[in-house]
Amino acid sequence: MKKKSIFGCLAIVCLLLVLIPPVMTRAEKHSLITWEKKSKNVVSMYLELQEKEAFEEIKAFSLTLNFDSKEDLSEEPVFKFGSDFKGEKVSVHEERYNEEDQTMKLYVAGRDTVLEKGEKVLLGTITIKSDENVTISVDENDFQVVDRLHEKGMITEFGDYEPYEMILKKEEETTNPETEAPPSYNDSSDEDEEEIYEYEVQPQKEEAPEPNGQWMQNEKGWWFEALDGSYPADSWYECSWNGFKAWYYFNAEGYMNSGWFTDRDGNTYFLHDQNDSRAGSMYTGWNWINGKCYYFQDTPAPNRPVGSMIKNGMTPDGYMVNENGEWIIDGNVQVKQ
């Protein structure tokens, strides 16, 4: 009898274990809004209607984003709608930023359903430039919707939604990139050995009180005559002119290059192409050129000479660039308005 009782109890326990899991799964976290960090100052924002939400299919909606920081944002946050809200089904998608209270209103409307239960969609990405941490939140009292039956209402089920805190730290300046020499290669390879490049960075020089030569010009262009009467050719040279010291590249004839330049090793640089006091100087760090943003190495690194453009990868400060060196977010080239 005891054995039968034990077996009976075990059977009941097993039955309970089968029935309990569906109840426990309700404790799993679900959120109307989720965040995905793309880089230090870029985050993606996703929407997913909760099961308890009264609205099944939404044809239009608007919501308010709040940007909280210790100090007022010096630049307006940039919002880029995701591909799910740029297709044929969406007729309106726009954002409006209020600088006074640091809020942004987002509007989306479609010819048909733009948001429905069981579908997680990328609303868009948010980019912020600031030296202070910024908390991004959604106003839970201002998420207005219109369903397919043209009934208006408010989203009330936010689930386990939490605001997103963007940690933005000021980058420490190490050395003045204008005094860094573009590395030169010593080709020490043998036929039987793997080719090895050794970078030689010229030591930084103290700011010279006097120019180290003088600029000369003729119908072909500019060249630099050093104090000893020589002039650089087919090489980099650090020139001081009108109190401005920078690195320049001079072609085989000794004339200063400007604009885009690719060296014999395939590294791409940009030399200031405006006719001002910086003409011909080598760019480093982030620079906007013809509406697109590029990163040029600002400190010595293996296989990356100072001033060379980074392509098809991640920059030292965590941003993505494509094969042309253009700054991208979610595969889209960022263009300066």
Residue frames relative to the residue before (quaternion, step in Angstrom):
aa qw qx qy qz dx dy dz
M 1.0000 0.0000 0.0000 0.0000 0.00 0.00 0.00
K 0.6406 0.5336 -0.3341 0.4396 3.56 0.99 -0.85
K 0.6418 0.5270 -0.3316 0.4476 3.58 0.98 -0.84
K 0.6498 0.5181 -0.3205 0.4546 3.57 1.00 -0.85
S 0.6381 0.5290 -0.3232 0.4567 3.58 1.06 -0.79
I 0.6485 0.5196 -0.3143 0.4591 3.55 0.99 -0.88
F 0.6653 0.4953 -0.3033 0.4690 3.56 0.92 -0.93
G 0.6311 0.5396 -0.3296 0.4493 3.55 1.07 -0.75
C 0.6510 0.5132 -0.3044 0.4693 3.60 0.99 -0.84
L 0.6448 0.5206 -0.3184 0.4602 3.56 1.00 -0.86
A 0.6395 0.5284 -0.3275 0.4523 3.57 1.00 -0.78
I 0.6468 0.5161 -0.3134 0.4659 3.58 1.03 -0.81
V 0.6423 0.5276 -0.3160 0.4575 3.57 1.01 -0.91
C 0.6521 0.5142 -0.3115 0.4619 3.59 0.94 -0.90
L 0.6463 0.5223 -0.3197 0.4553 3.57 1.00 -0.82
L 0.6488 0.5164 -0.3101 0.4650 3.56 1.03 -0.82
L 0.6359 0.5345 -0.3277 0.4500 3.58 1.01 -0.83
V 0.6393 0.5221 -0.3221 0.4636 3.57 1.08 -0.71
L 0.7202 0.4582 -0.2446 0.4599 3.56 1.01 -0.85
I 0.6383 0.5874 -0.3274 0.3746 3.60 1.06 -0.71
P 0.6098 0.6071 -0.3815 0.3377 3.71 0.79 -0.85
P 0.6492 0.5111 -0.3630 0.4307 3.67 0.83 -0.75
V 0.6417 0.5118 -0.3291 0.4669 3.57 1.10 -0.66
M 0.6746 0.5093 -0.2959 0.4450 3.58 0.96 -0.86
T 0.6174 0.5706 -0.3630 0.4019 3.60 1.02 -0.66
R 0.5383 0.6282 -0.4064 0.3878 3.55 1.21 -0.35
A 0.6183 0.5623 -0.3391 0.4319 3.58 1.22 -0.44
E 0.4692 0.6721 -0.4499 0.3544 3.58 1.26 -0.17
K 0.4755 -0.7000 0.4610 0.2671 3.55 -1.01 0.81
H 0.0327 0.7597 -0.6483 0.0396 3.50 -1.04 0.93
S 0.0663 -0.8164 0.5736 -0.0003 3.55 -0.99 0.78
L 0.5242 -0.6164 0.4915 0.3220 3.52 -1.12 0.74
I 0.7942 0.1780 -0.0571 0.5782 3.56 1.01 -0.88
T 0.0130 0.7761 -0.6302 0.0199 3.55 -0.90 0.96
W 0.2974 -0.7591 0.5629 0.1359 3.52 -1.23 0.65
E 0.0690 -0.7764 0.6245 0.0492 3.54 -1.17 0.59
K 0.3518 -0.7578 0.5157 0.1900 3.55 -0.53 1.21
K 0.2032 -0.7829 0.5796 0.0987 3.57 -0.86 1.03
S 0.7486 -0.1440 0.1035 0.6389 3.56 1.12 -0.75
K 0.7891 -0.3392 0.2092 0.4675 3.55 -1.29 -0.03
N 0.8272 0.1706 -0.0684 0.5309 3.59 0.87 -0.87
V 0.6503 0.4543 -0.3296 0.5120 3.59 1.20 0.52
V 0.0298 0.7916 -0.6085 0.0470 3.58 -0.89 0.96
S 0.3301 -0.7202 0.5761 0.2009 3.56 -1.12 0.75
M 0.2206 -0.7804 0.5786 0.0864 3.56 -1.10 0.80
Y 0.1060 -0.8118 0.5740 0.0147 3.59 -0.73 1.12
L 0.2052 -0.7611 0.6050 0.1124 3.57 -1.22 0.62
E 0.0927 0.7674 -0.6311 0.0659 3.57 -1.11 0.78
L 0.3829 -0.7421 0.5046 0.2194 3.59 -0.47 1.21
Q 0.4155 -0.7176 0.5090 0.2311 3.57 -0.97 0.91
E 0.6319 -0.5705 0.3757 0.3662 3.56 -1.17 0.66
K 0.6902 0.4849 -0.2819 0.4573 3.59 1.03 -0.73
E 0.4807 0.6877 -0.4360 0.3254 3.56 1.25 -0.25
A 0.4992 -0.6856 0.4501 0.2796 3.58 -0.95 0.94
F 0.7022 0.4475 -0.2665 0.4855 3.59 1.07 -0.69
E 0.3039 -0.7705 0.5411 0.1457 3.55 -0.85 1.05
E 0.8022 0.0455 0.0333 0.5944 3.56 0.84 -1.05
I 0.1573 -0.8127 0.5597 0.0390 3.55 -0.73 1.10
K 0.2800 -0.7824 0.5422 0.1247 3.53 -0.88 1.03
A 0.7897 0.0000 0.0134 0.6134 3.59 1.18 -0.55
F 0.0608 0.7975 -0.5994 0.0322 3.56 -1.13 0.58
S 0.0991 -0.7553 0.6416 0.0902 3.52 -1.35 0.31
L 0.0076 -0.7906 0.6122 -0.0097 3.56 -1.10 0.68
T 0.3412 -0.7366 0.5529 0.1880 3.54 -1.28 0.41
L 0.2074 -0.7550 0.6130 0.1060 3.55 -0.95 0.99
N 0.1962 -0.7627 0.6072 0.1057 3.55 -1.04 0.87
F 0.1445 -0.7739 0.6129 0.0667 3.56 -1.02 0.86
D 0.0440 -0.8266 0.5603 -0.0298 3.56 -0.30 1.29
S 0.1237 0.7762 -0.6023 0.1396 3.55 -0.83 1.08
K 0.6265 -0.5459 0.3980 0.3887 3.58 -1.23 0.48
E 0.7798 0.1790 -0.0899 0.5931 3.54 1.10 -0.73
D 0.6058 -0.5498 0.4208 0.3920 3.56 -1.18 0.50
L 0.5122 -0.6430 0.4732 0.3165 3.56 -1.03 0.80
S 0.3936 -0.7352 0.5039 0.2251 3.56 -0.83 0.99
E 0.7740 0.2016 -0.1201 0.5880 3.57 1.21 -0.52
E 0.5503 -0.6266 0.4495 0.3202 3.54 -1.09 0.73
P 0.4779 -0.6504 0.4972 0.3185 3.63 -0.89 0.85
V 0.2980 -0.7500 0.5673 0.1637 3.55 -1.10 0.73
F 0.0851 -0.7881 0.6090 0.0273 3.57 -0.81 1.04
K 0.0740 -0.7824 0.6182 0.0102 3.57 -0.88 1.04
F 0.3831 -0.7382 0.5061 0.2282 3.58 -0.61 1.11
G 0.5027 -0.6579 0.4823 0.2862 3.55 -1.14 0.75
S 0.6965 -0.4953 0.3276 0.4028 3.56 -1.28 0.33
D 0.5875 0.5918 -0.3682 0.4112 3.61 1.16 -0.55
F 0.7578 0.3395 -0.1866 0.5251 3.57 1.19 -0.47
K 0.6156 0.5137 -0.3629 0.4748 3.53 1.16 0.66
G 0.5219 0.6706 -0.3963 0.3476 3.56 1.29 -0.02
E 0.7645 -0.3728 0.2754 0.4480 3.52 -1.34 -0.21
K 0.6472 0.5462 -0.3362 0.4121 3.58 1.08 -0.66
V 0.6896 0.4360 -0.2734 0.5094 3.61 1.23 -0.33
S 0.1978 -0.8048 0.5526 0.0881 3.57 -0.69 1.09
V 0.7897 0.1350 -0.0676 0.5947 3.58 1.18 -0.56
H 0.1881 0.7340 -0.6455 0.0960 3.56 -1.02 0.85
E 0.2157 0.7850 -0.5499 0.1869 3.56 -0.51 1.14
E 0.2170 -0.7585 0.6015 0.1256 3.53 -1.29 0.43
R 0.0905 -0.7808 0.6171 0.0356 3.56 -1.12 0.72
Y 0.1870 -0.8053 0.5576 0.0746 3.54 -0.68 1.12
N 0.2078 -0.7555 0.6127 0.1026 3.55 -1.02 0.93
E 0.3196 -0.7970 0.4847 0.1668 3.56 -0.28 1.28
E 0.6136 0.5918 -0.3537 0.3849 3.59 1.04 -0.73
D 0.8108 0.1960 -0.1043 0.5416 3.60 0.82 -0.94
Q 0.4150 -0.7470 0.4373 0.2804 3.58 1.31 0.25
T 0.4566 0.6301 -0.4866 0.3970 3.54 0.73 1.16
M 0.1733 -0.7690 0.6065 0.1042 3.54 -1.24 0.49
K 0.2359 -0.7675 0.5856 0.1114 3.54 -0.86 1.03
L 0.1372 -0.7847 0.6017 0.0585 3.57 -0.87 1.00
Y 0.0994 -0.7892 0.6057 0.0197 3.57 -0.95 0.97
V 0.0509 0.7724 -0.6315 0.0455 3.57 -1.00 0.91
A 0.0920 0.7780 -0.6167 0.0776 3.58 -0.94 0.91
G 0.0887 -0.8214 0.5629 0.0227 3.56 -1.04 0.76
R 0.6038 -0.5452 0.4346 0.3862 3.49 -1.31 0.22
D 0.7652 0.1545 -0.0787 0.6200 3.53 1.26 -0.55
T 0.7783 -0.3097 0.2340 0.4936 3.61 -1.19 -0.42
V 0.1562 -0.7942 0.5827 0.0730 3.56 -0.90 0.96
L 0.7835 0.1161 -0.0579 0.6077 3.58 1.27 -0.34
E 0.1127 0.7987 -0.5819 0.1032 3.58 -0.77 1.03
K 0.6535 -0.5366 0.3693 0.3855 3.54 -1.24 0.50
G 0.7843 0.3319 -0.2530 0.4590 3.51 -1.17 0.66
E 0.6990 0.4183 -0.2621 0.5175 3.58 1.27 0.09
K 0.1730 -0.7722 0.6062 0.0798 3.57 -0.73 1.10
V 0.0213 -0.8306 0.5543 -0.0478 3.57 -0.58 1.15
L 0.4630 -0.6516 0.5315 0.2802 3.53 -1.24 0.62
L 0.2848 -0.7669 0.5519 0.1618 3.57 -0.47 1.19
G 0.7103 -0.3988 0.2682 0.5143 3.59 0.96 -0.85
T 0.4603 -0.6519 0.5234 0.2987 3.54 -1.34 -0.17
I 0.2357 -0.7574 0.5990 0.1098 3.52 -1.18 0.75
T 0.0795 -0.7853 0.6137 0.0176 3.55 -0.88 1.01
I 0.0323 -0.8031 0.5943 -0.0277 3.57 -0.83 1.04
K 0.1405 -0.7564 0.6336 0.0814 3.54 -1.04 0.86
S 0.3015 0.7321 -0.5506 0.2644 3.55 -0.49 1.22
D 0.4212 -0.6829 0.5345 0.2657 3.56 -1.26 0.43
E 0.6800 0.4370 -0.2733 0.5214 3.58 1.31 -0.06
N 0.5742 -0.5667 0.4547 0.3773 3.57 -1.22 0.47
V 0.1416 -0.7919 0.5921 0.0477 3.56 -1.06 0.80
T 0.2082 -0.7603 0.6040 0.1173 3.58 -0.95 0.94
I 0.1698 -0.7843 0.5931 0.0659 3.56 -0.75 1.13
S 0.0641 0.8012 -0.5899 0.0767 3.56 -0.78 1.02
V 0.3759 -0.6903 0.5713 0.2363 3.53 -1.34 0.36
D 0.4397 -0.6846 0.5167 0.2666 3.58 -0.88 0.95
E 0.3068 -0.7955 0.4986 0.1562 3.58 -0.36 1.25
N 0.6779 0.4664 -0.2922 0.4873 3.59 1.25 -0.20
D 0.7469 0.3553 -0.2048 0.5234 3.56 1.27 0.15
F 0.4080 0.6505 -0.5207 0.3732 3.57 0.88 1.01
Q 0.0201 -0.8481 0.5265 -0.0549 3.55 0.14 1.35
V 0.0658 -0.8132 0.5783 -0.0034 3.58 -1.00 0.85
V 0.1568 -0.7208 0.6620 0.1330 3.50 -1.43 0.31
D 0.2664 -0.7925 0.5253 0.1585 3.59 -0.65 1.06
R 0.7506 -0.4141 0.2724 0.4371 3.58 -1.31 -0.01
L 0.6735 0.4614 -0.2869 0.5011 3.57 1.23 -0.46
H 0.4975 -0.6946 0.3809 0.3535 3.55 1.36 0.29
E 0.4087 0.6754 -0.4985 0.3581 3.56 1.14 0.66
K 0.2908 -0.7684 0.5502 0.1496 3.55 -0.91 0.97
G 0.1623 0.7887 -0.5819 0.1143 3.53 -1.17 0.59
M 0.4661 -0.6518 0.5215 0.2932 3.52 -1.34 -0.27
I 0.4507 -0.6324 0.5514 0.3047 3.54 -1.12 0.66
T 0.1060 -0.8278 0.5504 0.0231 3.58 -0.79 1.02
E 0.6977 0.4505 -0.2713 0.4866 3.59 1.16 -0.50
F 0.0420 -0.8271 0.5599 -0.0268 3.56 -0.25 1.30
G 0.3803 -0.7474 0.4748 0.2671 3.58 1.25 -0.12
D 0.7605 -0.3333 0.2766 0.4837 3.55 -0.99 -0.90
Y 0.1526 0.8337 -0.5129 0.1366 3.55 1.08 0.74
E 0.0106 -0.7734 0.6338 -0.0099 3.55 -1.09 0.83
P 0.5376 -0.6059 0.4684 0.3528 3.62 -1.07 0.66
Y 0.3841 -0.7058 0.5480 0.2325 3.55 -1.29 0.37
E 0.1941 -0.7784 0.5875 0.1060 3.56 -0.84 0.99
M 0.1914 -0.7826 0.5873 0.0777 3.53 -0.64 1.18
I 0.2250 -0.7873 0.5656 0.0979 3.56 -0.56 1.23
L 0.0177 0.8077 -0.5840 0.0788 3.54 -0.47 1.25
K 0.0493 -0.8132 0.5795 -0.0183 3.54 -0.46 1.23
K 0.5064 -0.6281 0.4920 0.3270 3.52 -1.08 0.68
E 0.4045 -0.7119 0.5201 0.2428 3.54 -0.91 0.92
E 0.4054 -0.7150 0.5181 0.2367 3.51 -0.93 0.95
E 0.3575 -0.7188 0.5557 0.2163 3.52 -0.93 0.93
T 0.2722 -0.7821 0.5438 0.1362 3.53 -0.75 1.06
T 0.7868 -0.1413 0.1334 0.5858 3.54 0.39 -1.20
N 0.5664 -0.5793 0.4553 0.3690 3.53 -1.23 0.35
P 0.3785 -0.7654 0.4653 0.2333 3.61 -0.37 1.19
E 0.5928 0.5860 -0.3775 0.4033 3.58 1.14 -0.46
T 0.7023 0.4132 -0.2735 0.5111 3.58 1.23 -0.32
E 0.5222 0.6090 -0.4258 0.4184 3.59 1.25 0.20
A 0.3599 -0.7374 0.5298 0.2143 3.55 -0.90 0.88
P 0.4762 -0.6062 0.5300 0.3534 3.59 -1.04 0.61
P 0.4761 -0.6945 0.4467 0.3022 3.63 -0.69 1.01
S 0.2451 -0.7376 0.6075 0.1638 3.56 -1.14 0.63
Y 0.4155 -0.7210 0.5032 0.2328 3.54 -1.12 0.65
N 0.1638 -0.7145 0.6671 0.1325 3.49 -1.23 0.69
D 0.2054 -0.8018 0.5501 0.1113 3.54 -0.29 1.21
S 0.0278 0.8319 -0.5484 0.0795 3.54 -0.07 1.34
S 0.3847 0.7539 -0.4634 0.2624 3.58 1.18 0.43
D 0.2257 -0.7209 0.6380 0.1494 3.51 -1.29 0.59
E 0.6670 -0.5106 0.3480 0.4163 3.57 -1.21 0.36
D 0.7433 0.3974 -0.2235 0.4896 3.59 1.03 -0.77
E 0.6986 0.4362 -0.2719 0.4977 3.59 1.23 -0.03
E 0.5725 -0.5778 0.4529 0.3651 3.54 -1.24 0.56
E 0.5104 -0.6612 0.4583 0.3037 3.54 -0.97 0.87
I 0.0823 -0.8027 0.5906 -0.0040 3.57 -0.76 1.07
Y 0.1858 -0.7714 0.6009 0.0965 3.53 -0.92 0.95
E 0.1267 -0.7697 0.6224 0.0641 3.54 -0.88 0.96
Y 0.2909 -0.7753 0.5414 0.1457 3.52 -0.80 1.06
E 0.0998 -0.7720 0.6263 0.0413 3.52 -0.88 0.97
V 0.0918 -0.7983 0.5948 0.0223 3.55 -0.47 1.19
Q 0.4243 -0.7066 0.5018 0.2625 3.55 -0.69 1.06
P 0.5320 -0.6380 0.4392 0.3421 3.59 -0.94 0.79
Q 0.5457 -0.6145 0.4557 0.3419 3.52 -1.15 0.66
K 0.2673 -0.7608 0.5735 0.1443 3.51 -1.06 0.78
E 0.5259 -0.6050 0.4831 0.3520 3.52 -1.14 0.59
E 0.6289 -0.5538 0.3860 0.3857 3.52 -1.14 0.67
A 0.3255 -0.7675 0.5212 0.1827 3.55 -0.56 1.15
P 0.4180 -0.7161 0.4968 0.2561 3.60 -0.79 0.97
E 0.7623 0.2659 -0.1480 0.5713 3.56 1.20 -0.54
P 0.5920 -0.5590 0.4280 0.3923 3.61 -1.12 0.52
N 0.3812 -0.7230 0.5254 0.2364 3.59 -1.12 0.63
G 0.7844 0.0108 -0.0419 0.6188 3.55 1.25 0.48
Q 0.3666 -0.7177 0.5295 0.2649 3.54 -1.18 -0.44
W 0.4582 -0.6736 0.5118 0.2728 3.53 -1.15 0.70
M 0.1106 -0.7722 0.6250 0.0284 3.52 -1.08 0.90
Q 0.0890 -0.8121 0.5762 0.0243 3.57 -1.11 0.66
N 0.0250 0.7530 -0.6574 -0.0158 3.52 -1.22 0.66
E 0.7841 -0.3438 0.2168 0.4690 3.58 -1.23 -0.24
K 0.6597 0.5130 -0.3080 0.4546 3.60 1.20 -0.46
G 0.7193 -0.4041 0.2743 0.4940 3.59 1.09 -0.53
W 0.6595 -0.5026 0.3983 0.3922 3.53 -1.33 -0.42
W 0.0254 0.7495 -0.6609 -0.0305 3.53 -1.24 0.59
F 0.3746 -0.7351 0.5280 0.2012 3.55 -1.26 0.40
E 0.1893 -0.7809 0.5897 0.0820 3.55 -0.73 1.11
A 0.3458 -0.7512 0.5296 0.1889 3.57 -0.60 1.18
L 0.6964 -0.4903 0.3291 0.4078 3.55 -1.29 0.32
D 0.6935 0.4602 -0.2798 0.4785 3.59 1.14 -0.59
G 0.6185 -0.5811 0.3323 0.4114 3.59 1.27 0.18
S 0.5780 0.5727 -0.3889 0.4322 3.62 1.25 -0.15
Y 0.1657 -0.7712 0.5999 0.1335 3.55 -1.28 0.19
P 0.4935 -0.6710 0.4626 0.3038 3.61 -1.00 0.80
A 0.0198 0.7796 -0.6254 0.0261 3.54 -1.16 0.69
D 0.8398 0.0664 -0.0957 0.5303 3.55 -1.05 0.89
S 0.6931 0.4201 -0.2700 0.5198 3.58 0.98 0.81
W 0.5259 -0.5716 0.5170 0.3596 3.51 -1.41 0.14
Y 0.0261 0.7887 -0.6136 0.0258 3.55 -1.13 0.62
E 0.3402 -0.7351 0.5513 0.1998 3.55 -0.95 0.91
C 0.0716 -0.8234 0.5628 -0.0134 3.54 -0.56 1.20
S 0.1910 -0.7507 0.6201 0.1238 3.53 -1.16 0.64
W 0.1253 0.7956 -0.5723 0.1543 3.54 -0.70 1.15
N 0.8459 -0.0339 -0.0257 0.5317 3.55 -0.77 1.10
G 0.7097 -0.4673 0.2500 0.4642 3.56 1.02 0.86
F 0.6359 0.4991 -0.3263 0.4899 3.59 1.29 0.07
K 0.0886 -0.8052 0.5863 0.0110 3.57 -0.65 1.13
A 0.1862 0.7776 -0.5780 0.1632 3.59 -0.80 0.99
W 0.5111 -0.6242 0.4967 0.3200 3.52 -1.37 0.14
Y 0.0915 -0.7847 0.6131 -0.0014 3.53 -1.05 0.94
Y 0.2647 -0.7347 0.5909 0.2025 3.54 -1.26 0.39
F 0.1619 -0.7848 0.5957 0.0553 3.54 -0.92 1.05
N 0.4411 -0.7224 0.4692 0.2518 3.58 -0.84 0.99
A 0.7713 -0.3839 0.2401 0.4472 3.57 -1.32 0.00
E 0.6904 0.4521 -0.2770 0.4923 3.58 1.16 -0.55
G 0.5801 -0.6196 0.3567 0.3903 3.57 1.30 -0.05
Y 0.5462 0.6180 -0.4057 0.3939 3.59 1.23 0.15
M 0.5621 -0.6358 0.4358 0.2999 3.54 -1.11 0.81
N 0.3234 -0.7289 0.5729 0.1894 3.56 -0.99 0.90
S 0.0319 -0.7739 0.6304 0.0525 3.56 -1.29 0.38
G 0.7241 0.3959 -0.3111 0.4713 3.55 -1.22 0.46
W 0.7743 -0.3026 0.2428 0.5000 3.58 -1.20 -0.51
F 0.0243 0.7949 -0.6030 0.0623 3.54 -1.00 0.89
T 0.1057 -0.7807 0.6147 0.0391 3.59 -0.92 0.95
D 0.3281 -0.7669 0.5171 0.1921 3.58 -0.71 1.05
R 0.7285 -0.4527 0.2933 0.4224 3.56 -1.29 0.11
D 0.6752 0.4769 -0.2908 0.4817 3.58 1.24 -0.35
G 0.6033 -0.6102 0.3375 0.3870 3.57 1.29 0.18
N 0.4931 0.6476 -0.4413 0.3777 3.60 1.25 0.15
T 0.2691 -0.7823 0.5487 0.1205 3.56 -0.95 0.94
Y 0.0696 -0.7878 0.6120 -0.0029 3.55 -0.96 0.96
F 0.1951 -0.7341 0.6186 0.2011 3.52 -1.34 0.10
L 0.1581 -0.7811 0.6031 0.0352 3.52 -0.82 1.15
H 0.5882 -0.6397 0.3614 0.3379 3.54 -0.64 1.20
D 0.1771 -0.8443 0.5037 0.0458 3.57 -0.59 1.18
Q 0.5291 0.6065 -0.4292 0.4098 3.59 1.22 0.35
N 0.4599 -0.6935 0.4857 0.2677 3.56 -1.07 0.73
D 0.4313 0.6559 -0.5032 0.3614 3.54 0.37 1.32
S 0.7838 -0.3542 0.2189 0.4606 3.59 -1.25 -0.21
R 0.6896 0.4517 -0.2826 0.4905 3.61 1.22 -0.30
A 0.3067 0.7937 -0.4910 0.1869 3.61 1.21 0.03
G 0.8397 0.1984 -0.1706 0.4758 3.55 -0.89 1.02
S 0.5321 0.6496 -0.4130 0.3527 3.62 1.20 -0.25
M 0.5237 -0.6647 0.4530 0.2804 3.55 -1.11 0.80
Y 0.3710 -0.7223 0.5434 0.2131 3.57 -0.99 0.90
T 0.0151 -0.7562 0.6529 0.0400 3.55 -1.25 0.58
G 0.7624 0.3403 -0.2632 0.4834 3.57 -1.23 0.45
W 0.7344 -0.3837 0.3110 0.4656 3.56 -1.26 -0.50
N 0.0794 0.7875 -0.6064 0.0758 3.56 -0.98 0.90
W 0.3329 -0.7064 0.5908 0.2029 3.54 -1.08 0.84
I 0.0195 0.7898 -0.6100 0.0605 3.56 -0.78 1.08
N 0.8370 -0.1016 0.0198 0.5373 3.58 -0.59 1.17
G 0.7671 -0.4188 0.1944 0.4454 3.56 0.89 1.00
K 0.7121 0.3715 -0.2582 0.5369 3.60 1.26 0.00
C 0.3818 -0.7524 0.5049 0.1820 3.54 -1.12 0.74
Y 0.0664 -0.7989 0.5975 -0.0176 3.57 -0.90 1.03
Y 0.2641 -0.7466 0.5858 0.1722 3.55 -1.24 0.52
F 0.1171 -0.7778 0.6170 0.0257 3.54 -0.89 1.10
Q 0.5615 -0.6505 0.3971 0.3222 3.55 -0.73 1.13
D 0.1591 -0.8318 0.5272 0.0693 3.59 -0.69 1.06
T 0.7473 0.2331 -0.1962 0.5905 3.60 1.28 0.02
P 0.6073 -0.5680 0.3908 0.3947 3.62 -1.08 0.54
A 0.0919 0.7762 -0.6171 0.0911 3.57 -1.03 0.86
P 0.6206 -0.5541 0.3893 0.3953 3.61 -1.10 0.60
N 0.8577 0.0624 -0.0959 0.5013 3.55 -0.92 1.04
R 0.6998 0.3817 -0.2792 0.5354 3.60 1.24 0.35
P 0.2232 -0.7953 0.5503 0.1220 3.60 -0.07 1.22
V 0.5860 -0.5634 0.4404 0.3810 3.55 -1.13 0.59
G 0.7838 0.2937 -0.2465 0.4885 3.55 -0.89 0.99
S 0.5739 0.5940 -0.3918 0.4053 3.61 1.20 -0.29
M 0.4764 -0.6875 0.4808 0.2631 3.55 -1.07 0.81
I 0.3586 -0.7159 0.5586 0.2165 3.56 -0.98 0.89
K 0.0854 -0.8075 0.5837 0.0024 3.56 -0.92 0.98
N 0.8819 0.1077 -0.0423 0.4570 3.51 -1.33 0.54
G 0.7237 0.3664 -0.2669 0.5204 3.58 0.71 1.03
M 0.6324 -0.5256 0.4160 0.3882 3.52 -1.29 -0.50
T 0.4244 -0.6907 0.5293 0.2503 3.55 -1.02 0.86
P 0.6867 -0.4924 0.3274 0.4228 3.63 -1.18 0.35
D 0.7326 0.3942 -0.2421 0.4992 3.61 1.09 -0.57
G 0.6930 -0.5823 0.2510 0.3432 3.57 1.15 0.61
Y 0.5561 0.5913 -0.4078 0.4183 3.61 1.15 0.42
M 0.4179 -0.7129 0.5105 0.2375 3.56 -1.18 0.60
V 0.0640 -0.7658 0.6390 0.0336 3.55 -1.14 0.78
N 0.4499 -0.7061 0.4802 0.2617 3.57 -1.10 0.67
E 0.7716 -0.3675 0.2493 0.4553 3.56 -1.33 -0.17
N 0.6806 0.4530 -0.2878 0.4988 3.60 1.23 -0.35
G 0.5605 -0.6212 0.3736 0.4004 3.56 1.31 0.03
E 0.4987 0.6753 -0.4149 0.3509 3.60 1.28 0.04
W 0.5041 -0.6504 0.4831 0.2992 3.57 -0.99 0.88
I 0.0275 -0.8105 0.5844 -0.0276 3.58 -0.84 1.03
I 0.1096 -0.7309 0.6668 0.0958 3.52 -1.35 0.46
D 0.8279 -0.0420 -0.0341 0.5583 3.57 -0.67 1.16
G 0.7231 -0.4560 0.2389 0.4606 3.57 1.02 0.82
N 0.6339 0.5351 -0.3275 0.4523 3.58 1.27 -0.14
V 0.4335 -0.6933 0.5152 0.2571 3.57 -0.86 1.00
Q 0.3393 -0.7430 0.5447 0.1899 3.56 -0.87 1.01
V 0.1218 -0.8075 0.5770 0.0142 3.54 -0.75 1.11
K 0.4044 -0.7101 0.5237 0.2407 3.56 -0.90 0.93
Q 0.3897 -0.7413 0.5029 0.2138 3.53 -0.75 1.13
